[in-house]
Amino acid sequence: MPLTIPPVEAPFGVVDMGSNGIRFGIIHSLARHLPVLYEERAPISLFDAQSSDKVIPEDVIDEVITSFLRFKAICDQAGVAPGNVRLIATEATRIAQNSAQFQDRIFQATGWKTILLRKEEEALVSAMGIVGSFDQVRGLALDLGGGSVELNYLIRDSTTSNTEQGFSSSKNAVSLPYGAAALKKFLIEHDDDEEREQFAQKLIAELTDALEKVEVPDGIKAQSDANDGHTIYLSGGGFRALGYMCMADSKLSGDEQSSRQYPVPIINGYSISGKTLKKLAKKYVDRAPEDLVKELKVFRISKRRATMIPACSFLVLALFKVFKVRTVYFSEGGVRQGVCFSMLSLEEKSKDPAIEGIKQYAEASRYALSKDQFNGLYKKVMRAIPPFYLEPNHPLQLHRLLPCAVYLSNLFTHYPKESRATIGFYMPLAGGQLSNIPGLLHHHRAALSLILTHRQGGEVADPIYKDIVNLLGSKAAAVCIYIGRVMEYYYALSPLNPGIGLDEIGVDIFPAFREYTDEEYPCSEIAVHMPSHSNPMVDAPSVSSLLDNIIKIAKQSSFKEEEPPLFSVSLIRKVD
């Protein structure tokens, strides 16, 4: 089902006139990582504004037009051509009795024609928004807006990323009129237990029917059977609010001892178990909205959003009656990102958003590696890593993260020594310059953070360092620390021309053999071949101490007394 959205030239503006709020964005270029020049949100709920007569009031229309004229002025400042703004409308505009007059008022004031998505189109655009925010997707997808919820399945992998659409999804994606605001309104008006139970059964029946219409492929069904539950991707403000609630409550995931909040407060790529989401929904489904407004002091949860938590929980518990859920991923992607993804060329759609975004960020710096420097360093560091860690199916995803780390590895060398590791540590996390890069799950961010930290010696005076290690896991963290230390050593061999001449220097680090003690993290013997002749670039104490650090961290990579270390290192002096 092709979308009827006219093409644009960058920079361009996108307005997502949703049911719960209106989101504005200016996109810098039609690149896979969808670089945003500017974004903001107007807190105007077109759904709440409509009474039983389904009419958008005049004062609300005036607020919308004022907000649009503000964005139009911002677009002018950004150099967006008048014809390069796309205004997308969804459920609340679809159902309004005065929708045509509303759209005409907007056109008269701004010159923008409203693209009113059909239900099927909204479901497809929502799916594209989720795909746009990840590299690989395989499972069920739901987008919870204010007026509707969309259900689809998504597959984006090596078999589907090169297709015209850039992914595979249902031709019969379903949109149901059970958005967060709609459910909240119904539950307030029907607070009798019997009425709620009847509605719950109706909702379950409609979701069950929707799942059948979507026609989930056998491959996703088999994945669910093997894992005892589906992988699901959740988007939309209502679902994202539940994600932030989970971040703020470590006890939901069984960590009774932790008093600190989750260390990566970025919603995109955040994952939890289905059991954790179900526990959260049960905790809040029967709470009074007005009580939650007073009680909840949670990052990114506004008072208005807090009133919708019980309604969102009600929907989640209905979903769990329809299918099992093993893993939940939260997505920042929405209509705006979906519209942008639909405009990308086939070549751009097939790219990795994380690698492309990080590459573009790095290349804008005066300290970026040249192509030859990147290739030389990447080849040497990759050779030092046991090859099974570079397999595409390994959970660390180093085949994607290693090029990212090498692109970034020289960007903070010019900072004061005590700052370098800290800058590297934060770069992919919530406080860093790459916090908006799509395509990274949170354990990917943690892995990249540790590699960059130890590329600069590893000293970080921040207590969340331990939280990042715990998020990643001790063995995965040891691998990332090893890679960072190897990178640090290779930089010391050629500090001002990294990656160039390393073969001539004669130092080579490579895995000699592995022991099959663990399927994902086996023990590895690392050989370091040293040149036979003396070379001050190799033998200077400042350099040899870095090699000693590699040996030291290898010895520390034993996690149980009865187990050998994850890495052991042998020094071999070459003979002429």
Backbone torsions as a table, in degrees:
resi	resn	phi	psi	omega
1	MET	NA	100.9	-178.7
2	PRO	-69.8	148.2	177.5
3	LEU	-85.6	148.7	-178.6
4	THR	-104.2	55.0	179.4
5	ILE	-109.8	115.6	-177.9
6	PRO	-59.7	144.3	179.4
7	PRO	-66.6	160.6	-179.9
8	VAL	-134.4	169.7	170.6
9	GLU	-116.5	138.5	-179.9
10	ALA	-76.7	148.2	-2.3
11	PRO	-74.0	151.2	-178.8
12	PHE	-143.1	160.1	-179.7
13	GLY	-109.6	145.7	176.6
14	VAL	-129.7	130.4	176.0
15	VAL	-116.3	120.5	176.6
16	ASP	-101.8	96.8	-179.0
17	MET	-87.7	82.5	-176.8
18	GLY	-85.3	-175.1	-177.6
19	SER	-82.4	-30.1	-177.0
20	ASN	-98.8	-19.1	-177.8
21	GLY	-174.6	169.9	-179.9
22	ILE	-118.2	122.7	-177.0
23	ARG	-108.8	134.9	-179.5
24	PHE	-117.1	142.9	176.5
25	GLY	-151.1	142.7	171.7
26	ILE	-113.7	122.1	-175.6
27	ILE	-100.7	128.8	-173.7
28	HIS	-71.7	-40.1	-178.5
29	SER	-157.3	158.6	178.4
30	LEU	-85.4	67.3	178.4
31	ALA	-110.5	159.2	-173.0
32	ARG	-57.7	-33.7	-177.9
33	HIS	-87.6	5.0	172.8
34	LEU	48.1	64.3	-176.1
35	PRO	-64.5	123.0	-176.2
36	VAL	-93.9	126.5	176.3
37	LEU	-85.3	-36.1	-178.4
38	TYR	-160.0	145.4	174.2
39	GLU	-152.1	150.2	174.1
40	GLU	-158.0	170.4	-177.6
41	ARG	-133.1	134.4	173.3
42	ALA	-97.4	124.5	-177.0
43	PRO	-79.7	65.1	-179.7
44	ILE	-117.8	116.4	179.0
45	SER	-98.3	104.0	178.4
46	LEU	-67.9	-25.9	179.1
47	PHE	-72.5	-49.6	-179.8
48	ASP	-64.7	-29.7	-177.0
49	ALA	-69.0	-23.7	-178.0
50	GLN	-84.5	129.0	174.9
51	SER	-86.6	-163.8	-177.4
52	SER	-62.9	-20.1	179.9
53	ASP	-83.8	-2.2	177.1
54	LYS	59.9	38.8	179.0
55	VAL	-112.7	132.4	174.6
56	ILE	-80.3	118.4	-175.0
57	PRO	-65.2	158.0	-177.7
58	GLU	-62.5	-40.3	-178.1
59	ASP	-65.9	-32.6	177.3
60	VAL	-71.5	-40.4	176.2
61	ILE	-59.1	-41.2	178.2
62	ASP	-61.9	-41.0	177.8
63	GLU	-63.8	-41.0	179.0
64	VAL	-61.5	-49.1	-176.9
65	ILE	-64.4	-40.7	176.4
66	THR	-59.6	-42.9	178.9
67	SER	-64.6	-38.5	179.8
68	PHE	-68.0	-40.3	179.4
69	LEU	-65.9	-34.7	174.5
70	ARG	-62.3	-46.7	-178.8
71	PHE	-66.1	-35.9	177.9
72	LYS	-60.8	-40.9	178.0
73	ALA	-65.2	-38.5	177.8
74	ILE	-66.0	-39.1	176.5
75	CYS	-60.8	-40.4	176.9
76	ASP	-60.3	-42.5	178.3
77	GLN	-62.4	-33.5	-177.1
78	ALA	-85.7	-1.6	180.0
79	GLY	79.2	22.1	176.8
80	VAL	-79.6	123.7	179.3
81	ALA	-64.2	146.6	-177.0
82	PRO	-54.1	-32.1	-179.0
83	GLY	-87.1	5.0	-176.4
84	ASN	-109.2	36.2	172.9
85	VAL	-118.8	131.6	179.2
86	ARG	-116.0	122.2	-179.5
87	LEU	-104.6	114.9	-175.6
88	ILE	-110.2	130.1	178.7
89	ALA	-120.8	152.2	-175.4
90	THR	-129.8	-141.6	-165.0
91	GLU	-53.6	-49.1	-174.7
92	ALA	-62.9	-36.1	177.2
93	THR	-74.7	-32.9	179.1
94	ARG	-62.1	-41.5	-171.2
95	ILE	-91.8	-8.8	-176.9
96	ALA	-67.6	134.5	179.2
97	GLN	-65.4	-31.3	-179.3
98	ASN	-103.3	31.4	-177.3
99	SER	-58.1	-44.9	-177.8
100	ALA	-62.7	-44.5	178.7
101	GLN	-65.3	-39.2	177.7
102	PHE	-59.3	-48.6	-180.0
103	GLN	-64.3	-36.9	179.5
104	ASP	-66.5	-40.9	177.6
105	ARG	-60.0	-40.7	178.8
106	ILE	-63.8	-44.2	-179.0
107	PHE	-64.0	-42.7	-178.8
108	GLN	-63.5	-33.9	-177.0
109	ALA	-83.2	-33.6	-171.0
110	THR	-119.5	-22.9	-172.9
111	GLY	83.6	6.3	-179.4
112	TRP	-94.7	129.9	173.3
113	LYS	-86.0	136.5	179.9
114	THR	-83.0	127.2	173.9
115	ILE	-94.2	101.4	-177.2
116	LEU	-90.4	107.4	-177.0
117	LEU	-71.0	137.8	168.8
118	ARG	-71.8	163.9	-178.4
119	LYS	-55.4	-43.9	-178.1
120	GLU	-65.7	-37.9	178.5
121	GLU	-67.8	-39.4	178.9
122	GLU	-62.3	-40.0	178.4
123	ALA	-64.2	-39.2	179.6
124	LEU	-69.5	-43.9	179.1
125	VAL	-62.8	-40.5	176.9
126	SER	-59.5	-42.2	178.0
127	ALA	-62.6	-41.5	178.8
128	MET	-63.7	-35.0	177.4
129	GLY	-62.8	-39.8	178.0
130	ILE	-68.8	-45.8	179.0
131	VAL	-59.5	-39.5	-178.8
132	GLY	-64.0	-21.6	-176.0
133	SER	-98.5	-0.9	177.8
134	PHE	-129.2	164.8	172.8
135	ASP	-89.9	-48.2	179.9
136	GLN	-121.2	136.2	179.5
137	VAL	-139.3	136.0	176.6
138	ARG	-157.7	103.4	-179.9
139	GLY	159.6	-163.0	178.1
140	LEU	-88.6	148.3	-178.1
141	ALA	-129.7	135.9	177.3
142	LEU	-133.8	136.3	177.5
143	ASP	-122.2	117.7	-177.0
144	LEU	-103.7	106.8	174.6
145	GLY	-94.9	-164.4	178.4
146	GLY	-78.3	-36.7	-175.5
147	GLY	-107.8	-15.3	-176.1
148	SER	-150.6	164.5	173.6
149	VAL	-129.2	134.7	-178.0
150	GLU	-108.3	140.3	178.8
151	LEU	-123.4	134.2	-177.8
152	ASN	-155.2	172.8	164.4
153	TYR	-117.7	154.7	-177.7
154	LEU	-137.3	138.3	171.1
155	ILE	-135.8	115.3	171.1
156	ARG	-130.0	109.8	178.1
157	ASP	-150.7	-164.5	-176.7
158	SER	-64.4	-19.2	-178.3
159	THR	-88.9	-16.5	-175.1
160	THR	-121.5	-14.5	-173.8
161	SER	-69.5	-20.7	-179.5
162	ASN	-96.8	5.8	176.2
163	THR	-77.0	168.2	-176.6
164	GLU	-59.4	-37.9	-178.9
165	GLN	-79.7	-25.4	-178.8
166	GLY	91.1	-1.8	179.4
167	PHE	-170.0	173.2	177.5
168	SER	-114.6	137.0	177.8
169	SER	-150.1	175.2	-178.0
170	SER	-72.0	143.1	172.1
171	LYS	-79.3	-9.9	-177.6
172	ASN	-121.8	42.1	178.4
173	ALA	-57.0	144.4	-171.1
174	VAL	-114.0	137.9	172.2
175	SER	-119.1	122.5	-179.5
176	LEU	-112.9	146.7	-175.3
177	PRO	-80.0	48.4	-176.8
178	TYR	-126.3	57.8	174.4
179	GLY	-74.3	174.7	-175.5
180	ALA	-62.1	-44.4	-179.7
181	ALA	-68.6	-38.3	179.8
182	ALA	-64.9	-43.4	179.3
183	LEU	-67.6	-40.0	177.8
184	LYS	-58.8	-46.3	-179.1
185	LYS	-61.6	-43.7	-179.7
186	PHE	-64.0	-45.4	-175.5
187	LEU	-66.7	-32.8	176.7
188	ILE	-68.0	-40.5	-178.1
189	GLU	-77.3	-17.6	-178.1
190	HIS	-131.0	78.2	-177.2
191	ASP	-94.2	5.7	176.0
192	ASP	-75.8	135.4	-176.4
193	ASP	-58.8	-41.1	-178.2
194	GLU	-66.5	-41.7	178.8
195	GLU	-64.1	-40.8	179.9
196	ARG	-65.7	-39.5	179.2
197	GLU	-65.0	-41.6	177.1
198	GLN	-61.8	-42.3	179.4
199	PHE	-67.5	-37.7	178.2
200	ALA	-60.0	-42.3	179.1
201	GLN	-65.9	-37.7	176.7
202	LYS	-64.1	-44.0	179.4
203	LEU	-64.2	-44.1	178.5
204	ILE	-60.1	-42.6	179.6
205	ALA	-62.7	-42.3	-178.8
206	GLU	-70.3	-36.6	176.8
207	LEU	-67.9	-38.2	176.9
208	THR	-62.8	-44.1	177.1
209	ASP	-63.7	-39.9	179.2
210	ALA	-63.3	-40.7	179.4
211	LEU	-62.9	-37.3	177.4
212	GLU	-67.6	-40.4	179.9
213	LYS	-65.1	-33.9	-179.2
214	VAL	-65.6	-26.6	178.2
215	GLU	58.0	67.1	-179.4
216	VAL	-60.6	129.7	-178.4
217	PRO	-62.3	155.5	-179.8
218	ASP	-60.3	-33.5	-179.2
219	GLY	-63.0	-41.5	178.2
220	ILE	-70.5	-36.8	176.4
221	LYS	-63.0	-42.4	179.4
222	ALA	-64.4	-39.1	176.9
223	GLN	-61.2	-41.4	178.6
224	SER	-65.4	-42.8	179.2
225	ASP	-62.3	-42.1	-177.9
226	ALA	-68.5	-33.2	-175.5
227	ASN	-99.2	2.7	-176.8
228	ASP	58.7	42.8	176.5
229	GLY	149.8	154.8	-178.8
230	HIS	-76.4	154.2	161.8
231	THR	-89.2	127.4	-179.5
232	ILE	-125.1	150.1	179.3
233	TYR	-118.1	122.6	-174.7
234	LEU	-112.7	131.2	177.7
235	SER	-132.2	171.4	-178.2
236	GLY	96.1	149.9	-174.2
237	GLY	-59.0	-37.1	-179.3
238	GLY	-65.1	-45.9	177.9
239	PHE	-68.5	-41.2	179.9
240	ARG	-61.0	-34.4	177.4
241	ALA	-60.2	-40.2	177.3
242	LEU	-64.0	-35.5	176.7
243	GLY	-62.3	-46.3	177.8
244	TYR	-63.9	-34.0	176.8
245	MET	-63.0	-40.4	179.0
246	CYS	-66.5	-40.9	178.1
247	MET	-57.7	-37.9	-174.3
248	ALA	-79.8	-11.2	-174.8
249	ASP	-126.5	88.3	-176.8
250	SER	-65.2	-23.3	-178.3
251	LYS	-67.8	-22.7	178.7
252	LEU	-62.2	-33.9	-178.4
253	SER	-92.0	8.4	175.5
254	GLY	93.9	1.6	179.3
255	ASP	-89.3	85.9	-175.3
256	GLU	-73.0	-20.0	-173.5
257	GLN	-89.0	-25.0	-173.1
258	SER	-72.2	132.6	175.8
259	SER	-107.9	-9.7	-178.2
260	ARG	-93.5	155.0	177.6
261	GLN	-77.5	166.6	-179.9
262	TYR	-56.3	137.3	-169.6
263	PRO	-80.1	-9.2	-178.4
264	VAL	-126.4	78.8	-177.2
265	PRO	-76.0	61.0	173.6
266	ILE	-121.1	125.7	-173.3
267	ILE	-75.3	-34.8	-177.3
268	ASN	-69.9	125.5	-179.3
269	GLY	88.4	-2.5	176.2
270	TYR	-72.1	137.5	-178.5
271	SER	-134.2	147.3	175.9
272	ILE	-141.7	170.2	175.7
273	SER	-81.5	158.3	174.3
274	GLY	-60.0	-36.5	179.6
275	LYS	-61.4	-39.6	-179.7
276	THR	-65.9	-43.0	179.0
277	LEU	-63.2	-39.6	179.8
278	LYS	-65.6	-41.0	177.2
279	LYS	-60.8	-41.9	178.7
280	LEU	-62.7	-45.8	-178.1
281	ALA	-62.7	-41.6	178.6
282	LYS	-64.7	-33.3	-178.1
283	LYS	-67.3	-32.9	-171.0
284	TYR	-115.0	-6.1	-172.5
285	VAL	-62.3	-33.0	-176.8
286	ASP	-101.9	8.7	179.9
287	ARG	-77.6	148.1	177.5
288	ALA	-77.0	129.0	-178.3
289	PRO	-53.7	-40.8	-177.4
290	GLU	-66.5	-29.7	177.1
291	ASP	-69.9	-38.5	-179.3
292	LEU	-67.4	-33.0	176.6
293	VAL	-58.2	-39.7	-179.1
294	LYS	-77.6	-35.5	-170.7
295	GLU	-87.1	-42.0	-169.5
296	LEU	-77.0	123.9	173.3
297	LYS	-126.2	70.7	-172.3
298	VAL	-114.5	137.1	177.7
299	PHE	-52.2	128.9	176.1
300	ARG	71.8	11.7	176.7
301	ILE	-109.4	104.4	178.3
302	SER	-75.4	168.4	178.1
303	LYS	-60.9	-41.4	-179.9
304	ARG	-65.7	-40.7	179.2
305	ARG	-66.2	-35.1	180.0
306	ALA	-60.6	-34.3	-179.6
307	THR	-67.7	-16.9	-177.5
308	MET	-96.1	-6.0	-177.6
309	ILE	-57.7	-45.2	178.2
310	PRO	-61.3	-39.3	179.7
311	ALA	-66.2	-42.4	177.5
312	CYS	-63.5	-38.6	177.9
313	SER	-65.3	-38.2	177.5
314	PHE	-58.9	-44.4	178.8
315	LEU	-65.3	-42.9	-179.4
316	VAL	-59.7	-44.8	-179.1
317	LEU	-66.2	-32.0	174.2
318	ALA	-66.3	-42.1	178.4
319	LEU	-59.6	-39.7	-178.4
320	PHE	-69.3	-17.1	173.7
321	LYS	-80.1	-16.9	-176.1
322	VAL	-95.4	-39.7	178.9
323	PHE	-151.1	155.3	176.4
324	LYS	-76.5	148.3	179.1
325	VAL	-126.9	124.1	177.1
326	ARG	-94.1	-49.8	-174.5
327	THR	-134.5	140.7	-179.4
328	VAL	-120.1	128.0	172.7
329	TYR	-115.4	135.1	178.0
330	PHE	-99.2	140.9	-176.1
331	SER	-123.1	140.1	173.6
332	GLU	-80.6	-16.2	-175.1
333	GLY	-64.5	137.9	177.1
334	GLY	-143.1	-154.6	-177.6
335	VAL	-60.8	-43.2	-178.5
336	ARG	-59.2	-49.3	-179.5
337	GLN	-65.8	-35.2	179.1
338	GLY	-65.8	-41.8	177.5
339	VAL	-61.4	-44.3	-179.9
340	CYS	-64.2	-43.2	179.7
341	PHE	-61.3	-37.3	-178.9
342	SER	-64.6	-24.0	-178.1
343	MET	-86.9	-10.5	-177.4
344	LEU	-69.2	152.1	173.4
345	SER	-71.0	162.6	178.3
346	LEU	-58.7	-39.4	179.5
347	GLU	-61.8	-43.6	-179.8
348	GLU	-67.8	-41.3	-179.7
349	LYS	-58.7	-31.8	-175.1
350	SER	-80.8	-8.1	-175.8
351	LYS	-81.2	162.9	175.7
352	ASP	-84.7	118.7	-175.1
353	PRO	-64.4	-33.6	-179.3
354	ALA	-69.5	-49.0	-179.1
355	ILE	-62.6	-43.8	-178.5
356	GLU	-66.3	-42.5	-179.7
357	GLY	-66.0	-42.6	-179.5
358	ILE	-70.2	-38.9	177.4
359	LYS	-60.4	-45.7	-179.9
360	GLN	-64.8	-40.3	178.2
361	TYR	-61.7	-46.7	-176.9
362	ALA	-65.9	-41.4	-175.6
363	GLU	-67.1	-17.0	177.7
364	ALA	-78.8	-9.5	-177.9
365	SER	-91.7	146.0	175.7
366	ARG	-68.0	-15.9	-179.2
367	TYR	-98.3	10.9	179.6
368	ALA	-65.5	147.0	175.6
369	LEU	-70.0	145.3	171.0
370	SER	-72.5	169.9	-179.8
371	LYS	-60.6	-42.8	-179.8
372	ASP	-67.7	-39.1	178.1
373	GLN	-64.5	-44.7	178.2
374	PHE	-59.3	-49.2	-176.8
375	ASN	-61.8	-41.9	-179.2
376	GLY	-65.2	-45.8	-178.9
377	LEU	-69.8	-42.6	-179.2
378	TYR	-60.2	-42.2	-178.6
379	LYS	-63.2	-42.7	-177.4
380	LYS	-70.8	-42.1	-179.6
381	VAL	-68.9	-41.0	179.3
382	MET	-61.7	-38.6	179.2
383	ARG	-64.7	-26.9	-178.3
384	ALA	-80.5	-8.6	-176.0
385	ILE	-98.8	129.4	173.7
386	PRO	-51.6	129.2	-168.0
387	PRO	-61.5	-25.0	-178.8
388	PHE	-67.0	-22.8	176.2
389	TYR	-72.9	-16.3	-178.2
390	LEU	-97.4	3.8	177.7
391	GLU	-69.6	140.6	-178.5
392	PRO	-59.5	-24.3	-178.4
393	ASN	-93.0	3.1	177.4
394	HIS	-75.8	137.3	-175.0
395	PRO	-60.8	-24.8	179.1
396	LEU	-71.3	-22.8	178.1
397	GLN	56.4	41.2	-179.2
398	LEU	-67.8	-21.4	177.0
399	HIS	-63.7	-22.2	174.7
400	ARG	-98.1	-39.4	-173.3
401	LEU	-77.4	-30.6	-178.3
402	LEU	-62.1	-48.2	175.8
403	PRO	-60.1	-35.4	176.8
404	CYS	-61.1	-46.0	-178.7
405	ALA	-63.4	-39.9	-179.6
406	VAL	-68.2	-41.1	176.3
407	TYR	-56.0	-38.0	-174.2
408	LEU	-89.7	-9.6	-163.9
409	SER	-66.3	-20.2	-177.3
410	ASN	-108.3	2.7	-169.7
411	LEU	-76.4	-17.0	-176.1
412	PHE	-125.2	17.6	178.7
413	THR	-66.9	-27.6	-175.8
414	HIS	-82.7	-4.4	179.4
415	TYR	-79.5	163.7	176.0
416	PRO	-54.1	147.2	-172.0
417	LYS	-56.3	-40.0	-176.6
418	GLU	-73.5	-10.6	-178.1
419	SER	-98.0	-21.1	-167.7
420	ARG	-61.9	-48.4	-178.3
421	ALA	-64.5	-37.0	179.9
422	THR	-66.7	-40.7	177.8
423	ILE	-62.9	-43.6	177.4
424	GLY	-63.3	-39.7	-179.6
425	PHE	-59.8	-46.4	-175.0
426	TYR	-81.5	-18.5	-169.9
427	MET	-51.2	-46.7	179.1
428	PRO	-90.8	-1.2	-176.2
429	LEU	-93.3	-173.4	-171.5
430	ALA	-62.3	-30.5	-179.0
431	GLY	-92.6	9.1	-173.6
432	GLY	-106.1	170.3	-176.9
433	GLN	-67.8	-17.5	-176.9
434	LEU	-105.0	16.5	-177.7
435	SER	-64.6	-22.6	-178.4
436	ASN	-96.7	4.1	-179.8
437	ILE	-73.7	125.1	178.5
438	PRO	-79.4	171.9	173.6
439	GLY	87.9	7.1	-179.7
440	LEU	-118.8	120.1	168.1
441	LEU	-73.6	167.0	-173.3
442	HIS	-67.7	-33.3	176.8
443	HIS	-72.4	-23.2	171.7
444	HIS	-67.5	-42.5	178.1
445	ARG	-62.3	-41.3	179.0
446	ALA	-63.6	-42.9	179.7
447	ALA	-63.1	-46.6	179.4
448	LEU	-63.5	-38.5	178.1
449	SER	-60.0	-45.8	-177.8
450	LEU	-69.6	-38.3	177.6
451	ILE	-60.7	-47.7	-178.5
452	LEU	-67.9	-34.8	177.6
453	THR	-62.0	-47.5	-175.8
454	HIS	-83.5	-12.9	166.7
455	ARG	-61.6	-25.8	-179.8
456	GLN	-114.1	29.4	171.9
457	GLY	98.9	-21.4	170.5
458	GLY	86.9	1.9	-179.1
459	GLU	-87.6	112.4	-180.0
460	VAL	-130.7	120.9	-179.4
461	ALA	-91.4	63.4	-180.0
462	ASP	-144.0	127.0	-177.2
463	PRO	-63.9	-20.0	-179.5
464	ILE	-75.4	-6.0	174.4
465	TYR	-55.1	-45.2	179.6
466	LYS	-64.6	-35.0	178.3
467	ASP	-65.3	-37.2	178.1
468	ILE	-67.4	-40.6	175.8
469	VAL	-61.8	-44.3	179.6
470	ASN	-65.4	-37.1	177.6
471	LEU	-60.9	-39.4	-177.0
472	LEU	-81.2	-34.9	-174.4
473	GLY	102.3	145.8	-170.9
474	SER	-63.4	-41.1	-177.9
475	LYS	-71.9	-43.6	177.1
476	ALA	-62.3	-39.8	178.3
477	ALA	-62.2	-40.2	179.5
478	ALA	-61.8	-39.5	178.1
479	VAL	-62.7	-44.8	-178.4
480	CYS	-66.8	-38.9	177.7
481	ILE	-64.0	-42.2	177.5
482	TYR	-58.9	-46.3	-178.9
483	ILE	-62.9	-42.9	178.4
484	GLY	-61.2	-40.2	179.7
485	ARG	-68.7	-38.1	176.1
486	VAL	-63.0	-43.0	178.7
487	MET	-62.5	-42.2	178.0
488	GLU	-59.1	-42.8	-178.9
489	TYR	-65.8	-45.1	-179.4
490	TYR	-65.4	-33.9	175.5
491	TYR	-64.1	-38.5	-179.4
492	ALA	-65.4	-30.0	179.0
493	LEU	-70.3	-26.4	179.7
494	SER	-149.8	72.2	-167.7
495	PRO	-67.6	-34.9	-175.8
496	LEU	-99.5	-4.6	175.4
497	ASN	-140.5	63.5	-170.7
498	PRO	-58.6	139.5	176.8
499	GLY	84.4	-16.9	-176.6
500	ILE	-96.3	131.1	176.1
501	GLY	79.9	7.9	-178.3
502	LEU	-65.8	-35.9	178.7
503	ASP	-64.3	-38.4	-179.2
504	GLU	-69.1	-32.4	178.6
505	ILE	-63.0	-34.2	171.7
506	GLY	97.8	6.7	176.2
507	VAL	-92.2	134.5	179.8
508	ASP	-141.1	131.1	178.7
509	ILE	-118.4	127.4	-178.8
510	PHE	-156.8	154.4	178.3
511	PRO	-73.6	132.7	-179.5
512	ALA	-89.9	-43.9	175.8
513	PHE	-163.9	171.7	179.8
514	ARG	-131.7	154.4	172.3
515	GLU	-109.2	134.9	-175.5
516	TYR	-84.4	66.7	-179.2
517	THR	-96.9	-18.9	-177.5
518	ASP	-151.1	132.2	-174.7
519	GLU	-62.2	-40.9	-176.8
520	GLU	-96.3	-30.1	-176.6
521	TYR	-133.5	69.3	178.5
522	PRO	-74.1	161.7	177.8
523	CYS	-76.2	140.5	-175.3
524	SER	-130.1	137.6	172.5
525	GLU	-93.8	124.8	-179.0
526	ILE	-108.3	128.0	177.2
527	ALA	-103.4	135.4	175.4
528	VAL	-116.8	110.0	178.6
529	HIS	-89.5	122.2	-179.6
530	MET	-104.6	149.9	-179.8
531	PRO	-67.0	151.4	-178.4
532	SER	-74.3	-28.0	-176.7
533	HIS	-96.6	157.9	179.0
534	SER	-74.3	139.2	180.0
535	ASN	-147.4	117.0	-177.6
536	PRO	-60.8	-24.7	177.4
537	MET	-68.7	-19.9	179.2
538	VAL	-104.6	-40.1	-169.4
539	ASP	-90.3	-10.9	179.4
540	ALA	-58.5	141.5	-177.3
541	PRO	-55.0	-35.6	-179.3
542	SER	-64.7	-24.1	179.9
543	VAL	-92.9	-45.8	-178.6
544	SER	-63.1	-28.4	177.5
545	SER	-66.4	-29.6	177.7
546	LEU	-70.5	-34.8	175.0
547	LEU	-67.2	-37.7	175.9
548	ASP	-60.9	-35.4	178.7
549	ASN	-65.4	-38.2	177.1
550	ILE	-61.5	-44.3	179.5
551	ILE	-64.3	-38.3	-178.7
552	LYS	-66.0	-47.5	-178.5
553	ILE	-69.3	-26.7	175.4
554	ALA	-65.2	-41.9	179.0
555	LYS	-65.6	-28.4	-178.6
556	GLN	-84.1	0.9	-175.8
557	SER	-90.8	23.9	172.9
558	SER	-98.3	126.4	-171.1
559	PHE	-107.2	-12.5	174.5
560	LYS	-138.5	143.5	-175.6
561	GLU	-56.6	-35.7	-175.5
562	GLU	-82.4	-6.5	-178.4
563	GLU	-100.9	145.0	172.1
564	PRO	-71.6	162.3	179.0
565	PRO	-65.0	156.0	178.6
566	LEU	-62.4	-37.3	177.3
567	PHE	-127.4	141.4	166.7
568	SER	-131.2	142.8	-170.3
569	VAL	-120.1	133.2	175.5
570	SER	-118.5	130.8	176.0
571	LEU	-92.7	130.4	-179.0
572	ILE	-128.1	117.9	178.1
573	ARG	-86.9	123.3	-179.7
574	LYS	-66.3	151.0	178.8
575	VAL	-115.8	130.1	179.7
576	ASP	-67.6	NA	NA
